[in-house]
Amino acid sequence: MIGESIYNGIDIITYSSNAHFKYDFIVHPGADPDQIELNYEGADIQLIYKELMIDLSIGKVYEHAPIAYQMIKGKRKNILCEYEL
C-alpha cells in the first residue's frame, strides 16, 4: 500500500487486490470530503445503478458504488456516499 496526502486533511491509499487497482480515501476529522474529485480524461462516463461505467478506447471499466464509513468507539457506522457526475 502506498499512502499520500492529496487534499487538505484527506489521504489516499493505493493498492492491488486480485490484480485490480484499488484506492481508499482517508478523511481525517474536520476535513471536507466534498474536496474529493475523480477526473477521467478522454472517457465517456455514465452513472448506472450507483456505479460508474467508464468507456475508454481500450474497453469499458466499472467503478463499483463507493462505500463510506466512520469508526466510532470501535464500531463501523456506514455513511451515505455516492458518485455525482
VOPASE-985387 format. One record per residue: residue in three letters; x, y, z of N, C-alpha, C, O, CB in turn. Coordinates in steps of 0.05 Angstrom, whole numbers, padded with zeros to 5 digits, always signed. Each point is the difference from the previous one (the first is absolute). Last residue first. Glycine has a CB too. Layout:
N
ALAXYZXYZXYZXYZXYZ
...
This chain:
85
LEU-00441+00260-00221+00013+00008-00025-00001+00030-00003+00010+00011-00020-00022-00054-00001
GLU+00015-00025+00108-00016+00022-00011+00015+00008-00025+00024+00007+00001-00043+00009+00044
TYR+00014-00105+00031+00013+00015-00021-00019+00022-00010-00024-00003+00001+00051-00037-00015
GLU-00031+00004+00117-00007-00007-00027+00015+00017-00021+00010+00021+00007-00056-00036+00009
CYS+00023-00012+00098+00020+00009-00019-00008-00010-00027-00008-00022-00004+00045+00020+00039
LEU-00065+00001+00078-00011+00002-00027+00022+00012-00018+00012+00021+00007-00059-00015+00010
ILE+00072-00063+00070-00006+00028-00007-00009+00000-00029+00012-00013-00017+00022+00031+00050
ASN-00020-00095+00055-00001+00007-00028-00010+00029-00004-00017+00010+00014+00008-00058-00025
LYS+00064+00003+00095-00026+00012-00006+00000+00008-00030+00017+00017-00008-00023+00000+00056
ARG+00064-00085+00025-00002+00011-00026-00028+00011-00005-00019-00015+00002+00055-00016-00019
LYS+00023+00020+00112-00022-00012-00016-00002+00016-00026+00003+00024-00001-00028-00039+00042
GLY+00085+00037+00034+00007-00027-00010-00022-00013-00017+00004-00023-00008+00023+00019+00048
LYS-00036+00094-00007+00004-00018+00023+00004-00029-00008-00012-00019+00011-00017+00050+00016
ILE+00010+00017-00108-00008+00014+00025+00001-00020+00023-00015-00020+00000-00015+00053-00026
MET+00059-00018-00086+00004-00017+00024-00006+00017+00025+00012+00021+00005+00024-00049-00029
GLN-00074+00035-00081+00015+00014+00021+00002-00020+00024-00020-00013+00007+00003+00059-00022
TYR-00001-00051-00101-00007-00006+00027+00017+00016+00019+00021+00010-00007-00036-00057-00006
ALA-00016+00024-00100+00012+00019+00020-00010-00009+00028-00022-00008+00004+00024+00046-00038
ILE+00005-00070-00079-00007-00008+00028+00013+00019+00019+00024+00005-00003-00029-00054-00010
PRO-00026+00048-00101+00019+00005+00023-00012-00009+00026-00024-00001+00004+00043+00040-00029
ALA-00039-00086-00071-00011+00022+00017+00019+00004+00023+00010-00019+00012-00057+00008-00025
HIS+00094-00031-00070-00022-00007+00017-00009+00024+00016+00015+00019+00004+00001-00067-00002
GLU+00031+00049-00098+00006+00008+00028-00024-00007+00016-00021+00012-00004+00054+00025-00010
TYR+00005-00071-00088-00022+00006+00019+00012+00006+00027+00017-00014+00010-00049-00016-00036
VAL+00060+00031-00087+00009-00005+00028-00023+00008+00018-00013+00020-00004+00063-00012-00008
LYS-00033-00033-00101-00015+00011+00022+00012-00008+00027+00008-00023+00004-00050+00023-00033
GLY+00101+00011-00065-00023-00015+00010-00013+00014+00024+00007+00022+00007+00015-00064-00022
ILE+00052+00077-00038+00008-00028+00004-00023-00018+00010+00003-00024+00003+00043+00040+00006
SER-00055+00080-00021+00007-00011-00026+00008-00029+00001-00002-00014-00020+00017+00059+00007
LEU-00082-00011+00088+00027+00008-00009+00005-00012-00028-00015-00017-00009+00032+00020+00057
ASP-00101+00016+00027+00005-00011-00027+00026+00012-00010+00001+00023-00008-00051-00030-00001
ILE+00000-00011+00107+00019+00018-00013+00008-00014-00026+00013-00021+00000+00005+00040+00044
MET-00097-00021+00037+00009-00015-00023+00018+00020-00016-00010+00021-00010-00032-00052+00008
LEU+00007+00026+00110+00009+00014-00023+00008-00020-00022+00013-00020+00006+00003+00058+00023
GLU-00094-00047+00052+00027-00007-00008+00008+00017-00025-00017+00008-00015+00012-00055+00033
LYS-00084+00047+00024+00019+00009+00020+00029-00007-00006+00018+00006+00016-00054-00010+00017
TYR-00034-00016-00097-00006-00013+00025+00022+00005+00021+00010-00018+00013-00034-00018-00038
ILE+00055+00078-00056-00020-00021-00004-00003-00015+00027+00018-00013+00010-00005+00008-00059
LEU+00033+00097-00003-00007-00010+00026-00022-00020-00003-00022+00007-00009+00036+00036+00032
GLN+00068-00009-00093-00028-00002+00006-00004-00011+00028+00017-00015+00010-00028+00008-00058
ILE+00091+00051-00027-00007-00010+00027-00030+00001+00003-00013+00020-00006+00057-00005+00025
ASP+00043-00012-00096-00029+00005+00003-00008-00014+00026+00005-00023+00004-00013+00026-00054
ALA+00109+00037+00024-00018-00023+00005-00029+00010+00001-00006+00022+00009+00043-00046+00016
GLY+00049+00076-00029-00003-00015-00024-00018-00025+00003+00004-00019-00014+00041+00035+00001
GLU-00009+00020+00103+00003+00014-00025-00003-00019-00023+00010-00022+00000+00020+00056+00022
TYR-00061-00030+00084+00007-00019-00021+00000+00015-00026-00021+00007-00011+00001-00046+00036
ASN+00019+00060+00089+00000+00010-00028+00009-00021-00019+00022-00012+00004-00014+00059+00013
LEU-00048-00031+00090+00013-00018-00018-00003+00011-00028-00023+00006-00008+00014-00047+00039
GLU+00006+00084+00076-00009-00001-00027+00016-00020-00016+00024-00003+00004-00038+00051-00002
ILE-00005-00004+00105+00008-00023-00016-00013+00001-00027-00024+00002-00003+00030-00029+00044
GLN-00023+00089+00032+00025+00006-00015+00007-00022-00020+00013+00005-00019+00003+00022+00059
ASP-00087-00031+00026-00008+00011-00025+00024+00009-00017-00004+00007-00024-00039+00007+00045
PRO+00048-00047+00071+00001-00021-00021-00009+00010-00027+00005-00013-00021-00013-00020+00056
ASP+00055+00085+00051-00025+00001-00017+00002-00021-00022+00016+00004-00018-00022+00045+00029
ALA+00051-00044+00094+00005+00003-00028-00026-00001-00016-00019-00013+00009+00065-00007-00004
GLY-00037+00004+00092-00001+00029-00008+00005+00005-00030-00004+00022-00009+00020-00013+00055
PRO+00019-00101-00007-00020+00017+00013+00003+00029-00008+00022+00011+00000-00022-00043+00038
HIS+00035-00037-00111+00006+00005+00029-00021+00019+00012-00013+00015-00014+00062-00022+00005
VAL-00048-00065-00075-00009+00027+00006+00004+00004+00030-00014-00012+00016-00019+00014-00055
ILE+00069-00070-00042-00002+00002+00029-00005+00030+00006+00017+00017-00004+00015-00057+00012
PHE-00044-00029-00099+00004+00027+00011-00003-00001+00030-00020-00012+00010+00003+00033-00053
ASP+00046-00100-00032-00017+00008+00022+00007+00028+00007+00023+00008+00002-00026-00055+00016
TYR+00016-00030-00106+00008+00024+00015-00021+00005+00022-00023-00006-00003+00046+00026-00038
LYS+00017-00098-00042-00019+00009+00021+00010+00025+00013+00024+00006+00000-00040-00053+00008
PHE+00032-00026-00099+00008+00024+00014-00022+00009+00019-00023+00001-00008+00052+00013-00031
HIS-00013-00118+00009-00014+00024-00007+00010+00024+00017+00006-00004+00024-00047-00023-00037
ALA+00066-00070+00020+00011+00012-00025-00016+00025-00010+00002+00007-00023+00014-00053+00011
ASN-00035+00004+00097-00008-00018-00022+00008+00012-00027-00016-00002-00019-00022-00016+00047
SER+00055+00089+00033-00015-00022+00011-00010-00017-00023-00014+00009-00017+00001+00018+00058
SER+00086+00062-00014-00010-00019-00019-00015-00022+00015+00009-00010+00021+00029+00020-00054
TYR-00018+00101+00057+00010-00028+00003-00013-00017-00022-00016+00009-00016+00022-00003+00066
THR+00002+00102+00001-00004-00016-00024+00012-00028+00004+00020-00003+00014-00019+00045-00042
ILE-00040+00049+00087+00016-00024+00002-00006-00016-00026-00024-00005-00006+00024+00004+00058
ILE-00011+00110-00015-00008-00022-00018+00019-00023+00004+00025+00004+00002-00045+00028-00036
ASP-00017+00060+00096+00022-00016-00011-00013-00021-00019-00023-00006+00001+00052+00013+00040
ILE-00056+00094+00008-00008-00024-00013+00024-00014-00013+00015+00012-00015-00061+00008+00006
GLY+00045+00068+00053-00012-00018+00019-00010-00026-00012-00014-00016+00014+00001+00055+00012
ASN+00032+00031-00094+00004+00009+00027-00016-00019+00019-00024+00001+00001+00030+00047-00017
TYR+00027-00093-00072-00016+00024+00005+00005+00007+00029+00012-00014+00015-00048+00001-00049
ILE+00086-00057+00001-00007+00012-00026-00018+00025+00002-00001+00016-00018+00006-00061-00001
SER+00071-00028+00072-00019+00021+00005-00006+00014-00027+00018+00009-00014-00001-00002+00062
GLU+00014-00112-00035+00009+00026-00007-00023+00020+00006-00023-00005-00004+00053-00013-00032
GLY+00007-00096+00039-00017+00021+00010+00011+00027-00006+00025+00004-00001-00040-00033+00037
ILE+00019-00082-00068+00014+00026-00001-00019+00021+00009-00022+00003-00011+00052-00018-00026
MET-00016-00100+00044-00017+00024+00000+00018+00025+00000+00021+00001+00013-00058-00026+00011
